[in-house]
């Protein structure tokens, strides 16, 4: 694009410069044409001849008066003299006089002739005397030859000037011809440049600059123009799993290179009838028409998953990848609109993500209802806080040694006016996808601390922070202000984060700033994400919470026991407190005690309860032996 822009700028400047030169040349040409035209009218020979003829007639009339039998009168002589004077006036008021002035000493010569003629006027009354007439004739007769020589010289000067002008005009015409040629060539170059820019613009409008495949706009155009003769159409939406984590961990340049490699791999699966596009970020789309779209789409999804499982090498980073895929099939004979197919594919993609990612799902009409429900939830979340539809529940966290409650975890609940109680696992992801979780999370912090202020000073409160909240640049400042306003000691506050938070570049800094306030940070659901035990060494943490899946399945899978034991041993070595989640039976208690877990949480000790039931539950806490 830069080369085309430079070519366009150069061409435009050339055209402008040529136009300026052409205007200058045209003005010069016009001036010379006007001058040459006027020069052609400088017929000094003719006007000088007229003056000479009138002078001769006056002389002849004067001489004829003294011939025998002449009838010439004084009046005729004076009339001829007046005609002669008039001819002088005509010459002085016209172009002939200007021509005389261009002859060397021409103005002086003409002045002498004029003076001699005007001198006759004083002697007109004496011209009846032959002697006086002879003297006048002797004065005037030499003027004829002088006048003719002056006219001839003037004409020669003008002829030379005209020749010079013609030469200049030839050069000007040649220059204008060159300029016109340059203008024509520049115009052609400009047209070509504009066409190339338009082609490039059209391409940029339809193709993704990073991967080279169609972008969203190009995909929509291709979707609308897709030939339906090959059978029903299918759309496959592909969303790379955990791409943001890869992008944050390895950098945007590595993320871009990763997307390029994905495009290259998926492109190898494309058949002539298939269209691949990058819709934006880490989302891709494939559309095709086939007589057996279901079978083709299923094989395509399987092949894509297989290709993505192969290791990626991006700079010094090496990792595997997976993708969630949603498939929408056109009903034979229905010819659904592209918008409908895209919505259906998006619903299927959401279902694949909900199923745990790294899988594909075909659209089912039930998903349409789910999409409508998600839309209703999204709209409801905008006003839920304003309408006081949120409320908090508190689940006790006990110390295993004596069974005493040492704190409570804050859990958010939502009662929708028409949908009723909406599970957190359903509305929290919706809130995170629309960034509403930041405002909701702040409300939870403020309300949770307000409740904690009513508890005994030795009870801690544990509040969840989502990955999206870690993108809030003012999170730490808000926590500091809210702590000060609530009068709750920072040491009584624990913020729980999940492993997905730790992939953010700013995570370590935010955690450190929170801990400098005096609060503690716990790693929640440990062992279920894509992190490693190394996170426990890399980040400043105070507690870890072992995910309930390890606790509740330890007797079914011996490997879980080994994993939990390794986690606990490492945590103790790092001086981290361990909280076991999902403890629901006495067998679970015995298991976590054997691992030297200090704290536990689960239905065995208490379900989430309203704030006003927290203190009574302390007095009736269930003894654990």
C-alpha positions as CSV (number, residue, x, y, z in Angstrom):
1,X,0.0,0.0,0.0
2,X,2.9,2.4,0.7
3,X,4.4,2.0,-2.8
4,X,1.0,2.7,-4.3
5,X,0.5,5.7,-2.1
6,X,3.9,7.1,-3.1
7,X,3.1,6.4,-6.8
8,X,-0.2,8.2,-6.5
9,X,1.4,11.2,-4.7
10,X,4.2,11.4,-7.4
11,X,1.7,11.2,-10.2
12,X,-0.5,13.8,-8.7
13,X,2.4,16.2,-8.2
14,X,3.6,15.6,-11.7
15,X,0.1,16.4,-13.1
16,X,-0.1,19.5,-11.0
17,X,3.4,20.7,-12.1
18,X,2.5,19.9,-15.7
19,X,-0.7,21.9,-15.4
20,X,1.1,24.9,-14.0
21,X,3.7,24.7,-16.8
22,X,1.0,24.3,-19.4
23,X,-0.8,27.4,-18.0
24,X,2.5,29.4,-18.1
25,X,3.2,28.2,-21.7
26,X,-0.3,29.0,-22.8
27,X,-0.1,32.5,-21.4
28,X,3.3,33.0,-23.2
29,X,1.8,31.6,-26.4
30,X,-1.2,33.9,-26.1
31,X,1.0,36.9,-25.7
32,X,3.2,36.1,-28.7
33,X,0.1,35.3,-30.8
34,X,-1.4,38.7,-29.9
35,X,1.9,40.4,-30.6
36,X,2.4,38.6,-33.9
37,X,-1.1,39.4,-34.9
38,X,-0.6,43.0,-34.2
39,X,2.7,43.0,-36.0
40,X,1.1,41.8,-39.1
41,X,-1.1,44.9,-39.0
42,X,1.9,47.2,-38.7
43,X,1.8,47.9,-42.4
44,X,4.0,51.0,-42.2
45,X,4.8,50.9,-45.9
46,X,1.2,51.4,-46.8
47,X,0.5,54.3,-44.4
48,X,3.9,55.9,-45.1
49,X,3.0,55.6,-48.8
50,X,-0.2,57.4,-48.2
51,X,1.6,60.1,-46.4
52,X,4.1,60.3,-49.2
53,X,1.3,60.4,-51.8
54,X,-0.4,63.2,-50.0
55,X,2.9,65.1,-49.8
56,X,3.4,64.5,-53.5
57,X,-0.1,65.7,-54.3
58,X,0.4,68.9,-52.3
59,X,3.7,69.5,-54.1
60,X,2.1,68.8,-57.5
61,X,-0.8,71.1,-56.7
62,X,1.5,73.9,-55.6
63,X,3.8,73.5,-58.7
64,X,0.7,73.3,-61.0
65,X,-0.5,76.7,-59.9
66,X,2.3,78.5,-61.8
67,X,1.9,76.6,-65.0
68,X,0.5,78.6,-67.9
69,X,-3.3,78.4,-68.1
70,X,-3.5,76.8,-64.6
71,X,-6.8,77.2,-62.7
72,X,-5.4,76.0,-59.3
73,X,-6.6,78.3,-56.6
74,X,-5.2,79.1,-53.1
75,X,-8.1,77.2,-51.6
76,X,-7.1,74.0,-53.4
77,X,-3.5,74.4,-52.1
78,X,-4.7,74.9,-48.5
79,X,-7.1,71.9,-48.8
80,X,-4.2,69.7,-49.9
81,X,-2.1,70.9,-47.1
82,X,-4.9,70.1,-44.5
83,X,-5.2,66.6,-46.0
84,X,-1.4,66.2,-45.6
85,X,-1.6,67.4,-41.9
86,X,-4.5,65.0,-41.3
87,X,-2.4,62.1,-42.6
88,X,0.3,63.0,-40.1
89,X,-2.4,62.9,-37.4
90,X,-3.5,59.4,-38.5
91,X,0.0,58.1,-38.5
92,X,0.7,59.4,-35.0
93,X,-2.4,57.9,-33.6
94,X,-1.9,54.5,-35.1
95,X,0.6,51.7,-35.2
96,X,2.9,53.1,-37.9
97,X,4.3,55.7,-35.6
98,X,5.1,52.9,-33.0
99,X,6.9,51.1,-35.8
100,X,8.9,54.2,-36.6
101,X,10.0,54.4,-33.0
102,X,11.4,50.8,-33.2
103,X,13.8,51.9,-36.0
104,X,17.1,53.3,-34.8
105,X,16.8,57.2,-34.9
106,X,13.3,56.6,-36.5
107,X,11.6,58.8,-34.0
108,X,14.0,61.7,-34.8
109,X,13.7,61.2,-38.5
110,X,9.9,61.4,-38.3
111,X,10.1,64.4,-36.1
112,X,12.2,66.2,-38.7
113,X,9.8,65.3,-41.5
114,X,6.8,66.5,-39.4
115,X,8.6,69.7,-38.4
116,X,9.3,70.5,-42.1
117,X,5.7,69.9,-43.1
118,X,4.3,72.0,-40.2
119,X,6.7,74.8,-41.2
120,X,4.8,75.2,-44.5
121,X,1.7,76.3,-42.6
122,X,3.2,79.7,-41.8
123,X,4.0,80.4,-45.4
124,X,0.7,79.4,-46.9
125,X,-0.4,83.0,-47.5
126,X,2.8,83.6,-49.4
127,X,2.5,80.7,-51.8
128,X,1.0,83.0,-54.5
129,X,4.5,84.2,-55.0
130,X,6.5,81.9,-57.3
131,X,9.7,82.4,-55.4
132,X,8.1,81.5,-52.1
133,X,6.5,78.5,-53.7
134,X,9.9,77.4,-55.0
135,X,11.5,77.6,-51.6
136,X,8.7,75.5,-50.1
137,X,9.0,72.9,-52.9
138,X,12.8,72.8,-52.4
139,X,12.1,72.0,-48.7
140,X,9.5,69.3,-49.2
141,X,10.8,67.4,-52.2
142,X,13.6,65.6,-50.2
143,X,11.1,64.5,-47.6
144,X,9.6,61.9,-50.1
145,X,12.7,59.7,-50.2
146,X,13.4,60.1,-46.4
147,X,9.8,59.1,-45.7
148,X,10.0,56.0,-47.9
149,X,13.3,55.0,-46.3
150,X,11.8,55.3,-42.8
151,X,8.8,53.2,-43.7
152,X,11.1,50.5,-45.3
153,X,13.3,50.4,-42.2
154,X,10.2,50.1,-39.9
155,X,8.9,47.3,-42.0
156,X,12.2,45.4,-41.9
157,X,12.3,45.7,-38.1
158,X,8.8,44.3,-37.8
159,X,9.5,41.5,-40.2
160,X,12.5,40.5,-38.1
161,X,10.5,40.6,-34.9
162,X,7.8,38.5,-36.5
163,X,10.4,35.9,-37.6
164,X,11.8,35.8,-34.0
165,X,8.3,35.5,-32.6
166,X,7.5,32.6,-34.9
167,X,10.7,30.8,-33.7
168,X,9.6,31.4,-30.1
169,X,6.1,30.3,-30.9
170,X,7.6,27.1,-32.3
171,X,9.5,26.4,-29.1
172,X,6.4,27.2,-27.0
173,X,4.3,24.9,-29.1
174,X,6.9,22.2,-28.8
175,X,7.0,22.7,-25.0
176,X,3.2,22.6,-24.8
177,X,3.3,19.3,-26.8
178,X,5.7,17.8,-24.3
179,X,3.6,19.0,-21.4
180,X,0.5,17.6,-23.0
181,X,2.3,14.3,-23.5
182,X,3.4,14.3,-19.9
183,X,-0.2,15.1,-18.8
184,X,-1.5,12.3,-20.9
185,X,1.0,9.8,-19.5
186,X,0.5,11.1,-16.0
187,X,-3.2,10.8,-16.4
188,X,-2.8,7.2,-17.6
189,X,-0.5,6.5,-14.7
190,X,-3.0,8.1,-12.3
191,X,-5.9,6.1,-13.7
192,X,-3.8,2.9,-13.3
193,X,-2.8,3.9,-9.8
194,X,-6.5,4.6,-8.9
195,X,-7.5,1.3,-10.4
196,X,-4.8,-0.5,-8.4
197,X,-5.7,1.3,-5.2
198,X,-9.3,0.4,-5.8
199,X,-8.3,-3.2,-6.3
200,X,-6.2,-3.1,-3.2
201,X,-9.0,-1.4,-1.3
202,X,-11.5,-4.0,-2.5
203,X,-9.1,-6.7,-1.4
204,X,-8.5,-5.1,2.0
205,X,-12.2,-4.8,2.5
206,X,-12.7,-8.5,1.9
207,X,-9.5,-10.2,3.0
208,X,-7.8,-10.5,6.4
209,X,-4.4,-8.7,6.4
210,X,-2.9,-11.2,8.8
211,X,-3.8,-14.5,7.4
212,X,-4.7,-13.7,3.8
213,X,-8.1,-15.5,4.0
214,X,-11.4,-13.7,3.8
215,X,-12.4,-11.5,6.6
216,X,-15.9,-11.1,8.0
217,X,-17.1,-8.8,5.3
218,X,-15.7,-11.0,2.6
219,X,-17.2,-14.1,4.2
220,X,-20.6,-12.4,4.3
221,X,-20.3,-11.6,0.6
222,X,-19.2,-15.1,-0.2
223,X,-22.0,-16.5,1.9
224,X,-24.6,-14.5,0.0
225,X,-23.1,-15.4,-3.4
226,X,-22.6,-19.1,-2.6
227,X,-23.9,-21.4,-5.4
228,X,-26.6,-23.7,-4.0
229,X,-26.4,-26.2,-6.9
230,X,-24.1,-28.6,-5.0
231,X,-26.7,-29.3,-2.3
232,X,-27.5,-27.9,1.2
233,X,-25.0,-25.5,2.8
234,X,-23.2,-25.9,6.0
235,X,-21.3,-23.4,8.2
236,X,-18.6,-24.4,10.7
237,X,-17.6,-21.8,13.2
238,X,-14.2,-22.4,14.9
239,X,-13.0,-20.7,18.0
240,X,-9.5,-21.4,19.3
241,X,-9.6,-22.5,22.9
242,X,-7.7,-20.3,25.5
243,X,-6.2,-18.1,22.8
244,X,-6.2,-15.1,25.1
245,X,-4.0,-17.1,27.5
246,X,-1.5,-17.9,24.8
247,X,-1.6,-14.2,23.6
248,X,-1.1,-12.9,27.1
249,X,1.6,-15.4,28.0
250,X,3.7,-15.3,24.8
251,X,2.9,-11.9,23.4
252,X,0.8,-10.5,20.5
253,X,3.4,-11.2,17.9
254,X,3.5,-14.9,18.9
255,X,-0.3,-14.9,19.0
256,X,-0.5,-13.5,15.4
257,X,2.1,-16.1,14.2
258,X,0.0,-18.8,15.9
259,X,-3.2,-17.7,14.0
260,X,-1.2,-17.7,10.8
261,X,-0.1,-21.3,11.4
262,X,-3.7,-22.3,12.3
263,X,-4.9,-20.8,9.0
264,X,-2.2,-22.6,7.1
265,X,-3.2,-26.0,8.6
266,X,-6.9,-25.6,8.2
267,X,-6.4,-24.4,4.6
268,X,-4.9,-27.8,3.7
269,X,-8.3,-29.3,4.4
270,X,-10.2,-26.9,2.1
271,X,-11.9,-28.4,-0.9
272,X,-12.6,-26.3,-4.0
273,X,-16.2,-25.7,-2.9
274,X,-15.2,-24.6,0.6
275,X,-14.6,-21.0,1.7
276,X,-12.4,-20.2,4.8
277,X,-12.5,-16.9,6.6
278,X,-11.2,-15.3,9.7
279,X,-14.1,-13.5,11.3
280,X,-11.9,-11.7,13.9
281,X,-9.6,-12.5,16.8
282,X,-9.4,-16.3,17.1
283,X,-12.7,-17.1,15.4
284,X,-12.7,-18.7,11.9
285,X,-15.6,-19.8,9.7
286,X,-15.9,-22.4,6.9
287,X,-18.9,-22.6,4.5
288,X,-19.6,-25.1,1.8
289,X,-22.5,-26.7,0.0
290,X,-22.6,-30.5,-0.5
291,X,-25.1,-33.2,-1.0
292,X,-24.0,-34.8,2.3
293,X,-23.2,-31.7,4.4
294,X,-23.5,-33.5,7.7
295,X,-20.9,-36.1,6.9
296,X,-18.6,-33.6,5.3
297,X,-18.8,-31.2,8.2
298,X,-18.3,-33.9,10.8
299,X,-15.1,-35.2,9.1
300,X,-13.9,-31.6,8.7
301,X,-14.3,-30.9,12.4
302,X,-12.4,-34.1,13.2
303,X,-9.6,-33.3,10.8
304,X,-9.3,-29.8,12.2
305,X,-9.1,-31.1,15.7
306,X,-6.5,-33.6,14.7
307,X,-4.4,-30.9,13.0
308,X,-4.6,-28.6,16.0
309,X,-3.4,-31.3,18.4
310,X,-0.1,-31.4,16.6
311,X,2.5,-29.2,18.4
312,X,2.9,-25.6,17.4
313,X,6.3,-24.0,17.3
314,X,6.1,-20.2,17.6
315,X,9.5,-18.7,18.2
316,X,10.7,-20.3,21.4
317,X,7.2,-21.3,22.5
318,X,6.0,-24.9,21.9
319,X,2.4,-25.9,22.7
320,X,-0.6,-27.8,21.6
321,X,-3.9,-26.3,20.7
322,X,-7.6,-27.1,20.5
323,X,-10.7,-25.5,19.2
324,X,-14.4,-25.4,19.9
325,X,-16.5,-25.8,16.8
326,X,-20.2,-25.2,16.0
327,X,-21.9,-26.5,12.9
328,X,-25.1,-25.3,11.3
329,X,-26.7,-27.3,8.5
330,X,-29.2,-25.9,6.0
331,X,-32.4,-27.9,5.9
332,X,-32.8,-29.4,2.4
333,X,-35.1,-27.4,0.3
334,X,-35.4,-24.6,2.9
335,X,-32.6,-22.3,1.8
336,X,-32.2,-20.6,5.2
337,X,-30.8,-17.1,5.1
338,X,-27.1,-16.6,5.8
339,X,-28.0,-14.7,8.9
340,X,-30.0,-17.6,10.2
341,X,-27.3,-20.1,9.4
342,X,-24.7,-17.9,11.2
343,X,-26.9,-17.6,14.3
344,X,-27.4,-21.3,14.4
345,X,-23.7,-22.0,14.0
346,X,-23.0,-19.5,16.8
347,X,-25.4,-21.3,19.0
348,X,-23.7,-24.6,18.3
349,X,-20.4,-23.0,19.0
350,X,-21.6,-21.8,22.4
351,X,-22.8,-25.3,23.2
352,X,-19.4,-26.7,22.3
353,X,-17.8,-24.2,24.7
354,X,-20.3,-25.1,27.4
355,X,-19.5,-28.8,26.9
356,X,-15.9,-28.2,28.0
357,X,-14.3,-26.9,24.7
358,X,-12.0,-29.0,22.4
359,X,-15.1,-30.4,20.8
360,X,-17.7,-29.7,18.2
361,X,-21.5,-29.6,18.3
362,X,-24.2,-29.5,15.6
363,X,-27.0,-27.0,15.9
364,X,-30.2,-28.3,17.4
365,X,-33.4,-26.3,17.6
366,X,-33.1,-26.5,21.4
367,X,-30.1,-24.3,21.1
368,X,-32.2,-21.6,19.6
369,X,-34.1,-21.5,22.9
370,X,-30.8,-21.4,24.8
371,X,-29.7,-18.5,22.7
372,X,-32.9,-16.6,23.4
373,X,-32.4,-17.4,27.1
374,X,-28.9,-16.1,27.0
375,X,-30.0,-12.9,25.3
376,X,-32.7,-12.5,28.0
377,X,-30.1,-13.0,30.7
378,X,-27.8,-10.5,29.1
379,X,-30.5,-7.9,29.0
380,X,-31.6,-8.7,32.5
381,X,-28.1,-8.3,33.9
382,X,-28.0,-4.7,32.8
383,X,-30.8,-3.8,35.3
384,X,-30.5,-6.6,37.9
385,X,-28.4,-4.6,40.2
386,X,-30.6,-1.5,39.9
387,X,-33.7,-3.7,40.6
388,X,-32.0,-5.3,43.7
389,X,-32.3,-8.8,42.1
390,X,-28.8,-9.8,43.3
391,X,-28.3,-11.3,46.7
392,X,-25.4,-12.9,48.5
393,X,-25.0,-16.3,50.1
394,X,-22.2,-17.3,52.5
395,X,-20.8,-20.8,52.8
396,X,-18.7,-21.6,55.9
397,X,-15.1,-22.6,55.7
398,X,-14.1,-24.7,58.8
399,X,-10.8,-25.7,60.4
400,X,-10.5,-29.5,60.4
401,X,-8.7,-29.7,63.7
402,X,-11.6,-28.5,65.8
403,X,-14.4,-28.1,63.3
404,X,-14.8,-24.4,64.1
405,X,-15.9,-22.0,61.4
406,X,-13.1,-19.7,60.5
407,X,-14.6,-17.8,57.6
408,X,-17.2,-17.7,54.8
409,X,-17.0,-17.6,51.1
410,X,-19.3,-15.1,49.4
411,X,-21.4,-16.6,46.6
412,X,-23.5,-14.4,44.3
413,X,-27.1,-15.4,43.5
414,X,-29.7,-13.9,41.1
415,X,-33.4,-14.1,41.1
416,X,-34.8,-13.1,37.7
417,X,-38.3,-11.6,37.8
418,X,-39.6,-14.0,35.2
419,X,-36.9,-16.8,35.0
420,X,-36.7,-17.2,38.7
421,X,-33.4,-18.3,40.3
422,X,-30.7,-18.4,37.7
423,X,-27.7,-20.7,38.5
424,X,-24.4,-18.8,38.8
425,X,-22.8,-21.2,36.3
426,X,-25.3,-19.9,33.8
427,X,-25.3,-16.1,34.4
428,X,-21.7,-15.6,35.4
429,X,-20.3,-16.5,32.0
430,X,-22.9,-14.2,30.3
431,X,-21.8,-11.4,32.6
432,X,-18.2,-12.0,31.8
433,X,-18.8,-12.1,28.1
434,X,-20.4,-8.7,28.2
435,X,-18.0,-7.1,30.7
436,X,-20.9,-6.6,33.2
437,X,-19.0,-8.7,35.6
438,X,-16.8,-5.7,36.6
439,X,-19.7,-3.7,38.0
440,X,-21.3,-6.8,39.5
441,X,-18.0,-7.8,41.0
442,X,-17.6,-4.4,42.7
443,X,-21.1,-4.7,44.1
444,X,-20.2,-8.2,45.6
445,X,-17.0,-6.7,47.2
446,X,-18.8,-3.8,48.7
447,X,-21.8,-5.8,50.0
448,X,-19.6,-8.7,51.2
449,X,-17.4,-6.3,53.3
450,X,-20.5,-4.6,54.6
451,X,-21.7,-8.0,56.0
452,X,-18.2,-9.0,57.2
453,X,-18.1,-5.8,59.3
454,X,-20.9,-7.3,61.5
455,X,-18.9,-10.5,62.2
456,X,-16.5,-11.2,65.0
457,X,-13.0,-9.9,64.2
458,X,-11.5,-13.3,63.9
459,X,-13.7,-14.4,61.0
460,X,-12.4,-14.0,57.4
461,X,-14.4,-13.4,54.3
462,X,-13.5,-15.0,50.9
463,X,-14.5,-13.1,47.8
464,X,-14.1,-14.4,44.2
465,X,-12.4,-12.3,41.5
466,X,-12.9,-13.2,37.9
467,X,-10.3,-13.0,35.1
468,X,-12.3,-10.2,33.5
469,X,-12.1,-8.2,36.8
470,X,-8.3,-8.4,36.5
471,X,-8.6,-6.2,33.3
472,X,-10.0,-3.4,35.5
473,X,-7.1,-1.1,35.9
474,X,-8.7,0.5,39.0
475,X,-9.5,-2.8,40.8
476,X,-6.8,-2.4,43.5
477,X,-7.8,1.2,44.2
478,X,-11.4,0.2,44.5
479,X,-10.5,-2.5,46.9
480,X,-8.5,-0.1,49.0
481,X,-11.3,2.5,49.1
482,X,-13.9,-0.1,50.0
483,X,-11.8,-1.6,52.8
484,X,-11.3,1.8,54.3
485,X,-15.1,2.6,54.1
486,X,-16.1,-0.8,55.6
487,X,-13.7,-0.7,58.6
488,X,-12.8,-4.3,57.9
489,X,-9.2,-5.3,58.6
490,X,-7.5,-6.3,55.4
491,X,-6.1,-9.4,57.1
492,X,-9.7,-10.7,57.3
493,X,-10.2,-10.6,53.6
494,X,-9.3,-13.3,51.1
495,X,-9.6,-12.8,47.3
496,X,-10.1,-16.1,45.4
497,X,-8.8,-16.2,41.8
498,X,-8.8,-19.1,39.3
499,X,-5.9,-20.3,37.2
500,X,-7.3,-18.4,34.2
501,X,-6.4,-15.2,35.9
502,X,-2.7,-16.1,36.1
503,X,-2.2,-16.0,32.4
504,X,-2.7,-12.2,32.3
505,X,0.6,-10.3,32.0
506,X,-0.5,-8.0,34.7
507,X,-1.6,-10.8,37.1
508,X,1.6,-10.9,39.2
509,X,1.6,-7.1,39.6
510,X,-2.1,-6.9,40.6
511,X,-1.7,-9.8,43.1
512,X,1.4,-8.2,44.6
513,X,-0.5,-4.8,45.0
514,X,-3.5,-6.6,46.6
515,X,-1.3,-8.3,49.1
516,X,0.4,-5.0,49.9
517,X,-3.0,-3.8,51.1
518,X,-2.8,-6.6,53.7
519,X,-5.4,-8.9,52.1
520,X,-4.7,-12.6,51.2
521,X,-4.9,-14.2,47.8
522,X,-6.1,-17.8,47.3
523,X,-5.9,-19.9,44.1
524,X,-9.3,-21.5,43.6
525,X,-10.2,-24.7,41.8
526,X,-6.6,-25.7,41.6
527,X,-5.7,-28.5,39.3
528,X,-8.6,-28.1,36.8
529,X,-7.1,-25.6,34.5
530,X,-4.2,-25.6,32.1
531,X,-1.7,-24.3,34.6
532,X,1.1,-26.2,36.2
533,X,2.4,-26.6,39.8
534,X,5.0,-24.0,38.9
535,X,2.3,-21.3,39.3
536,X,2.6,-21.9,43.1
537,X,6.2,-20.8,42.9
538,X,5.8,-18.0,40.4
539,X,3.0,-16.0,42.1
540,X,2.7,-14.6,45.6
541,X,-0.2,-16.6,47.0
542,X,-1.4,-17.3,50.6
543,X,-3.8,-20.2,50.1
544,X,-4.9,-22.8,47.5
545,X,-8.3,-24.5,47.2
546,X,-8.2,-28.0,45.8
547,X,-11.0,-28.5,43.4
548,X,-13.9,-30.7,44.6
549,X,-13.5,-33.1,41.7
550,X,-10.3,-34.4,43.2
551,X,-11.9,-34.9,46.6
552,X,-15.1,-36.5,45.4
553,X,-13.4,-39.0,43.1
554,X,-10.3,-39.9,45.1
555,X,-11.5,-43.4,45.9
556,X,-12.4,-44.1,42.3
557,X,-9.2,-42.9,40.7
558,X,-6.0,-43.5,42.7
559,X,-4.2,-41.0,40.5
560,X,-6.3,-38.2,42.0
561,X,-5.0,-39.2,45.4
562,X,-1.4,-38.9,44.1
563,X,-2.2,-35.5,42.5
564,X,-3.8,-34.1,45.7
565,X,-1.0,-35.4,47.9
566,X,1.6,-33.8,45.6
567,X,-0.3,-30.5,45.7
568,X,-0.6,-30.5,49.5
569,X,3.1,-31.4,49.9
570,X,4.2,-28.6,47.6
571,X,1.8,-26.1,49.3
572,X,3.2,-27.0,52.7
573,X,6.8,-26.6,51.5
574,X,5.8,-23.1,50.1
575,X,4.0,-22.3,53.4
576,X,0.6,-22.1,51.7
577,X,-2.6,-23.0,53.5
578,X,-4.7,-25.7,51.8
579,X,-8.5,-25.6,51.7
580,X,-10.3,-28.7,50.4
581,X,-13.5,-28.0,48.5
582,X,-16.5,-30.3,48.0
583,X,-16.2,-32.1,51.4
584,X,-19.6,-33.8,51.7
585,X,-19.0,-37.0,53.7
586,X,-17.0,-38.1,56.7
587,X,-14.9,-40.2,54.3
588,X,-14.0,-37.0,52.5
589,X,-13.0,-35.5,55.9
590,X,-10.8,-38.5,56.7
591,X,-9.1,-38.2,53.3
592,X,-8.3,-34.5,53.5
593,X,-7.1,-34.9,57.1
594,X,-4.7,-37.5,55.9
595,X,-3.3,-35.0,53.5
596,X,-2.7,-32.4,56.3
597,X,-5.3,-30.0,54.9
598,X,-6.0,-27.4,57.5
599,X,-9.3,-26.1,56.1
600,X,-12.3,-27.6,54.3
601,X,-15.5,-26.4,52.7
602,X,-18.6,-28.3,51.6
603,X,-22.2,-29.3,52.2
604,X,-21.1,-31.4,55.2
605,X,-20.3,-28.2,57.1
606,X,-23.1,-26.0,55.7
607,X,-24.8,-24.9,52.5
608,X,-24.6,-21.3,51.3
609,X,-26.9,-19.3,53.5
610,X,-28.1,-15.7,53.9
611,X,-26.1,-13.2,55.8
612,X,-28.4,-13.1,58.8
613,X,-27.9,-16.9,59.4
614,X,-24.1,-16.8,59.5
615,X,-23.7,-15.9,63.2
616,X,-26.3,-18.4,64.4
617,X,-24.6,-21.1,62.4
618,X,-21.4,-20.5,64.3
619,X,-23.1,-21.5,67.6
620,X,-24.6,-24.6,66.1
621,X,-21.5,-25.7,64.1
622,X,-21.3,-29.4,63.6
623,X,-18.5,-31.0,65.5
624,X,-16.0,-33.0,63.5
625,X,-14.1,-35.9,64.9
